[in-house]
């Protein structure tokens, strides 16, 4: 993630942080990031190895970051221990004192309203609470630890959580979200017509709530779970047929996907779970 912008400005904001914020030996810090182009759309890319991420939309023109970190003392089953060939036990410590390691390492970069935030230290658990302009588009990857929470962001969302849940409230999409083991819970205040949305959980449930005025084609598919609907519209089986074109394969898929045309239909919203249930609700 960092490589996209670091080639353009490898040290600008990081150097500024070193001079303005004392990160060393600190477990909790806050930082206000002014945008280069106030009032224009914002793109935010976040990658965290271990922790939790909360994004809250607000009527403002800066990125407000609050970070709280702690040392992770557990073990990752999927990581192999690398034996060090350096032996330090025989080194003399006479006349030396122990320097306390910093608890928080966070990199923040910004250029032309493109913001990148990353924490890739494997033994650090960092909880991020970030206030962003309502119009922001957000791309998040969270590998270990807690959940991704989104509230009140009107831009596009791309969210991946490998261990934790994805919970999004008052969003309009388009949204592409995926979890490995846990649930996805989304409430749509509106639904954009420009691009389709897709929610996928491999082992967890998917639970969505649609505002009353939303028009959408809701596609549902689960291999081992069940489907529960509170919509007035019925779900019908949809066959996928791609006719033969020159140089291309024909493809016919009979059944599997069911579709409900909500309020006459519109942009596609696809829900897929391999072992979990699907819950489709209508806002009261």
FENRA-V364320 format. One record per pair of residues at least 24 apart in sequence whose C-alpha atoms are under 10 Angstrom apart, sorted by sequence separation. I is the first residue (numbers start at 1). J is the second residue. If there is no record, write none. Layout:
BEGIN
((I & J) (I & J))
END
This chain:
BEGIN
((37 & 61) (38 & 62) (173 & 197) (174 & 198) (175 & 199) (176 & 200) (177 & 201) (178 & 202) (179 & 203) (180 & 204) (181 & 205) (182 & 206) (183 & 207) (184 & 208) (185 & 209) (186 & 210) (187 & 211) (188 & 212) (189 & 213) (190 & 214) (191 & 215) (192 & 216) (234 & 258) (235 & 259) (236 & 260) (36 & 61) (37 & 62) (172 & 197) (173 & 198) (179 & 204) (189 & 214) (190 & 215) (191 & 216) (234 & 259) (235 & 260) (236 & 261) (35 & 61) (36 & 62) (178 & 204) (179 & 205) (188 & 214) (233 & 259) (234 & 260) (235 & 261) (34 & 61) (35 & 62) (179 & 206) (233 & 260) (234 & 261) (235 & 262) (33 & 61) (34 & 62) (35 & 63) (232 & 260) (233 & 261) (234 & 262) (33 & 62) (34 & 63) (231 & 260) (232 & 261) (233 & 262) (32 & 62) (33 & 63) (34 & 64) (231 & 261) (232 & 262) (233 & 263) (32 & 63) (33 & 64) (71 & 102) (229 & 260) (231 & 262) (232 & 263) (233 & 264) (31 & 63) (32 & 64) (33 & 65) (71 & 103) (31 & 64) (32 & 65) (69 & 102) (70 & 103) (71 & 104) (166 & 199) (223 & 256) (30 & 64) (31 & 65) (32 & 66) (69 & 103) (70 & 104) (221 & 255) (222 & 256) (30 & 65) (31 & 66) (68 & 103) (69 & 104) (147 & 182) (151 & 186) (154 & 189) (166 & 201) (221 & 256) (222 & 257) (29 & 65) (30 & 66) (31 & 67) (68 & 104) (69 & 105) (137 & 173) (139 & 175) (147 & 183) (148 & 184) (149 & 185) (150 & 186) (151 & 187) (152 & 188) (154 & 190) (156 & 192) (165 & 201) (220 & 256) (221 & 257) (222 & 258) (29 & 66) (30 & 67) (67 & 104) (69 & 106) (134 & 171) (137 & 174) (138 & 175) (139 & 176) (140 & 177) (141 & 178) (142 & 179) (149 & 186) (152 & 189) (154 & 191) (155 & 192) (220 & 257) (221 & 258) (28 & 66) (29 & 67) (30 & 68) (67 & 105) (137 & 175) (139 & 177) (154 & 192) (172 & 210) (219 & 257) (220 & 258) (221 & 259) (28 & 67) (29 & 68) (67 & 106) (156 & 195) (158 & 197) (162 & 201) (165 & 204) (169 & 208) (170 & 209) (219 & 258) (220 & 259) (27 & 67) (28 & 68) (29 & 69) (157 & 197) (158 & 198) (159 & 199) (160 & 200) (161 & 201) (165 & 205) (166 & 206) (167 & 207) (168 & 208) (169 & 209) (170 & 210) (218 & 258) (219 & 259) (220 & 260) (27 & 68) (28 & 69) (156 & 197) (167 & 208) (170 & 211) (218 & 259) (219 & 260) (26 & 68) (27 & 69) (28 & 70) (172 & 214) (217 & 259) (218 & 260) (219 & 261) (2 & 45) (26 & 69) (27 & 70) (65 & 108) (79 & 122) (216 & 259) (217 & 260) (218 & 261) (1 & 45) (2 & 46) (26 & 70) (27 & 71) (216 & 260) (217 & 261) (218 & 262) (1 & 46) (2 & 47) (216 & 261) (217 & 262) (1 & 47) (76 & 122) (215 & 261) (216 & 262) (217 & 263) (76 & 123) (215 & 262) (216 & 263) (217 & 264) (218 & 265) (226 & 273) (75 & 123) (214 & 262) (215 & 263) (216 & 264) (217 & 265) (218 & 266) (225 & 273) (72 & 121) (74 & 123) (213 & 262) (214 & 263) (215 & 264) (216 & 265) (217 & 266) (218 & 267) (219 & 268) (220 & 269) (221 & 270) (222 & 271) (223 & 272) (224 & 273) (225 & 274) (226 & 275) (227 & 276) (228 & 277) (229 & 278) (230 & 279) (231 & 280) (232 & 281) (63 & 113) (71 & 121) (72 & 122) (73 & 123) (212 & 262) (213 & 263) (214 & 264) (215 & 265) (216 & 266) (217 & 267) (218 & 268) (219 & 269) (220 & 270) (221 & 271) (222 & 272) (223 & 273) (224 & 274) (225 & 275) (226 & 276) (227 & 277) (228 & 278) (229 & 279) (230 & 280) (231 & 281) (232 & 282) (62 & 113) (71 & 122) (72 & 123) (73 & 124) (212 & 263) (214 & 265) (215 & 266) (216 & 267) (217 & 268) (218 & 269) (219 & 270) (220 & 271) (221 & 272) (222 & 273) (223 & 274) (224 & 275) (225 & 276) (226 & 277) (227 & 278) (228 & 279) (229 & 280) (230 & 281) (231 & 282) (63 & 115) (65 & 117) (71 & 123) (72 & 124) (73 & 125) (210 & 262) (214 & 266) (215 & 267) (216 & 268) (217 & 269) (218 & 270) (219 & 271) (220 & 272) (221 & 273) (222 & 274) (223 & 275) (224 & 276) (225 & 277) (226 & 278) (227 & 279) (228 & 280) (229 & 281) (230 & 282) (231 & 283) (70 & 123) (71 & 124) (72 & 125) (214 & 267) (215 & 268) (216 & 269) (217 & 270) (218 & 271) (219 & 272) (220 & 273) (221 & 274) (222 & 275) (223 & 276) (224 & 277) (225 & 278) (226 & 279) (227 & 280) (228 & 281) (229 & 282) (230 & 283) (70 & 124) (71 & 125) (72 & 126) (222 & 276) (223 & 277) (69 & 124) (70 & 125) (71 & 126) (222 & 277) (69 & 125) (70 & 126) (221 & 277) (222 & 278) (68 & 125) (69 & 126) (70 & 127) (221 & 278) (48 & 106) (68 & 126) (69 & 127) (220 & 278) (67 & 126) (68 & 127) (69 & 128) (220 & 279) (67 & 127) (68 & 128) (220 & 280) (66 & 127) (67 & 128) (68 & 129) (46 & 108) (66 & 128) (67 & 129) (218 & 280) (45 & 108) (65 & 128) (66 & 129) (67 & 130) (208 & 271) (45 & 109) (65 & 129) (66 & 130) (207 & 271) (44 & 109) (64 & 129) (65 & 130) (66 & 131) (206 & 271) (44 & 110) (64 & 130) (65 & 131) (205 & 271) (206 & 272) (43 & 110) (63 & 130) (64 & 131) (65 & 132) (205 & 272) (206 & 273) (51 & 119) (63 & 131) (64 & 132) (76 & 144) (205 & 273) (214 & 282) (43 & 112) (44 & 113) (45 & 114) (46 & 115) (47 & 116) (48 & 117) (49 & 118) (50 & 119) (62 & 131) (63 & 132) (64 & 133) (204 & 273) (205 & 274) (213 & 282) (42 & 112) (43 & 113) (44 & 114) (45 & 115) (46 & 116) (47 & 117) (48 & 118) (49 & 119) (50 & 120) (61 & 131) (62 & 132) (63 & 133) (196 & 266) (197 & 267) (198 & 268) (199 & 269) (200 & 270) (201 & 271) (202 & 272) (203 & 273) (204 & 274) (205 & 275) (206 & 276) (207 & 277) (208 & 278) (209 & 279) (210 & 280) (211 & 281) (212 & 282) (213 & 283) (41 & 112) (42 & 113) (43 & 114) (44 & 115) (45 & 116) (46 & 117) (47 & 118) (48 & 119) (49 & 120) (50 & 121) (51 & 122) (60 & 131) (61 & 132) (62 & 133) (196 & 267) (197 & 268) (198 & 269) (199 & 270) (200 & 271) (201 & 272) (202 & 273) (203 & 274) (204 & 275) (205 & 276) (206 & 277) (207 & 278) (208 & 279) (209 & 280) (210 & 281) (211 & 282) (212 & 283) (40 & 112) (41 & 113) (42 & 114) (43 & 115) (44 & 116) (45 & 117) (46 & 118) (47 & 119) (48 & 120) (49 & 121) (50 & 122) (59 & 131) (60 & 132) (61 & 133) (195 & 267) (196 & 268) (197 & 269) (198 & 270) (199 & 271) (200 & 272) (201 & 273) (202 & 274) (203 & 275) (204 & 276) (205 & 277) (206 & 278) (207 & 279) (208 & 280) (209 & 281) (210 & 282) (211 & 283) (212 & 284) (40 & 113) (41 & 114) (42 & 115) (43 & 116) (44 & 117) (45 & 118) (46 & 119) (47 & 120) (48 & 121) (49 & 122) (50 & 123) (51 & 124) (52 & 125) (53 & 126) (54 & 127) (55 & 128) (56 & 129) (57 & 130) (58 & 131) (59 & 132) (60 & 133) (61 & 134) (72 & 145) (193 & 266) (194 & 267) (195 & 268) (196 & 269) (197 & 270) (198 & 271) (199 & 272) (200 & 273) (201 & 274) (202 & 275) (203 & 276) (204 & 277) (205 & 278) (206 & 279) (207 & 280) (208 & 281) (209 & 282) (210 & 283) (211 & 284) (25 & 99) (36 & 110) (37 & 111) (38 & 112) (39 & 113) (48 & 122) (49 & 123) (50 & 124) (51 & 125) (52 & 126) (53 & 127) (54 & 128) (55 & 129) (56 & 130) (57 & 131) (58 & 132) (59 & 133) (60 & 134) (192 & 266) (193 & 267) (195 & 269) (196 & 270) (197 & 271) (198 & 272) (199 & 273) (200 & 274) (201 & 275) (202 & 276) (203 & 277) (204 & 278) (205 & 279) (206 & 280) (207 & 281) (208 & 282) (209 & 283) (210 & 284) (25 & 100) (26 & 101) (27 & 102) (28 & 103) (29 & 104) (33 & 108) (35 & 110) (36 & 111) (37 & 112) (38 & 113) (49 & 124) (50 & 125) (51 & 126) (52 & 127) (53 & 128) (54 & 129) (55 & 130) (56 & 131) (57 & 132) (58 & 133) (59 & 134) (60 & 135) (191 & 266) (192 & 267) (193 & 268) (201 & 276) (208 & 283) (209 & 284) (24 & 100) (25 & 101) (26 & 102) (27 & 103) (28 & 104) (33 & 109) (34 & 110) (35 & 111) (36 & 112) (37 & 113) (48 & 124) (49 & 125) (50 & 126) (51 & 127) (52 & 128) (53 & 129) (54 & 130) (55 & 131) (56 & 132) (57 & 133) (58 & 134) (59 & 135) (191 & 267) (192 & 268) (201 & 277) (24 & 101) (25 & 102) (26 & 103) (27 & 104) (31 & 108) (33 & 110) (35 & 112) (36 & 113) (37 & 114) (48 & 125) (49 & 126) (50 & 127) (51 & 128) (52 & 129) (53 & 130) (54 & 131) (55 & 132) (56 & 133) (57 & 134) (58 & 135) (191 & 268) (201 & 278) (24 & 102) (25 & 103) (26 & 104) (27 & 105) (35 & 113) (36 & 114) (48 & 126) (56 & 134) (57 & 135) (58 & 136) (191 & 269) (23 & 102) (24 & 103) (25 & 104) (26 & 105) (34 & 113) (35 & 114) (48 & 127) (57 & 136) (23 & 103) (24 & 104) (35 & 115) (48 & 128) (23 & 104) (24 & 105) (23 & 105) (33 & 115) (23 & 106) (55 & 138) (53 & 140) (184 & 271) (44 & 132) (53 & 141) (17 & 106) (43 & 132) (53 & 142) (184 & 273) (17 & 107) (42 & 132) (52 & 142) (183 & 273) (17 & 108) (42 & 133) (51 & 142) (52 & 143) (14 & 106) (17 & 109) (41 & 133) (42 & 134) (43 & 135) (44 & 136) (45 & 137) (46 & 138) (47 & 139) (48 & 140) (49 & 141) (50 & 142) (51 & 143) (52 & 144) (53 & 145) (14 & 107) (40 & 133) (41 & 134) (42 & 135) (43 & 136) (44 & 137) (45 & 138) (46 & 139) (47 & 140) (48 & 141) (49 & 142) (50 & 143) (51 & 144) (52 & 145) (53 & 146) (54 & 147) (55 & 148) (56 & 149) (57 & 150) (58 & 151) (174 & 267) (176 & 269) (180 & 273) (183 & 276) (13 & 107) (14 & 108) (39 & 133) (41 & 135) (42 & 136) (43 & 137) (44 & 138) (45 & 139) (46 & 140) (47 & 141) (48 & 142) (49 & 143) (50 & 144) (51 & 145) (52 & 146) (53 & 147) (54 & 148) (55 & 149) (56 & 150) (57 & 151) (58 & 152) (174 & 268) (175 & 269) (176 & 270) (177 & 271) (178 & 272) (179 & 273) (181 & 275) (182 & 276) (183 & 277) (184 & 278) (185 & 279) (186 & 280) (187 & 281) (188 & 282) (189 & 283) (13 & 108) (14 & 109) (38 & 133) (40 & 135) (41 & 136) (42 & 137) (43 & 138) (44 & 139) (45 & 140) (46 & 141) (47 & 142) (48 & 143) (49 & 144) (50 & 145) (51 & 146) (52 & 147) (53 & 148) (54 & 149) (55 & 150) (56 & 151) (57 & 152) (58 & 153) (174 & 269) (178 & 273) (181 & 276) (183 & 278) (187 & 282) (188 & 283) (12 & 108) (13 & 109) (14 & 110) (39 & 135) (40 & 136) (41 & 137) (42 & 138) (43 & 139) (44 & 140) (45 & 141) (46 & 142) (47 & 143) (48 & 144) (49 & 145) (50 & 146) (51 & 147) (52 & 148) (53 & 149) (54 & 150) (55 & 151) (56 & 152) (57 & 153) (173 & 269) (187 & 283) (12 & 109) (13 & 110) (48 & 145) (51 & 148) (52 & 149) (53 & 150) (54 & 151) (55 & 152) (56 & 153) (57 & 154) (11 & 109) (12 & 110) (13 & 111) (28 & 126) (30 & 128) (32 & 130) (55 & 153) (57 & 155) (10 & 109) (12 & 111) (27 & 126) (28 & 127) (29 & 128) (30 & 129) (31 & 130) (32 & 131) (9 & 109) (28 & 128) (30 & 130) (9 & 110) (9 & 111) (6 & 109) (8 & 111) (5 & 109) (6 & 110) (2 & 107) (5 & 110) (2 & 108) (5 & 111) (2 & 109) (5 & 114) (52 & 161) (5 & 115) (6 & 116) (5 & 116) (4 & 116) (43 & 155) (52 & 164) (42 & 155) (43 & 156) (44 & 157) (45 & 158) (46 & 159) (47 & 160) (48 & 161) (50 & 163) (51 & 164) (52 & 165) (53 & 166) (54 & 167) (55 & 168) (56 & 169) (57 & 170) (2 & 116) (41 & 155) (54 & 168) (57 & 171) (1 & 116) (2 & 117) (1 & 117) (2 & 118) (1 & 118) (1 & 141))
END
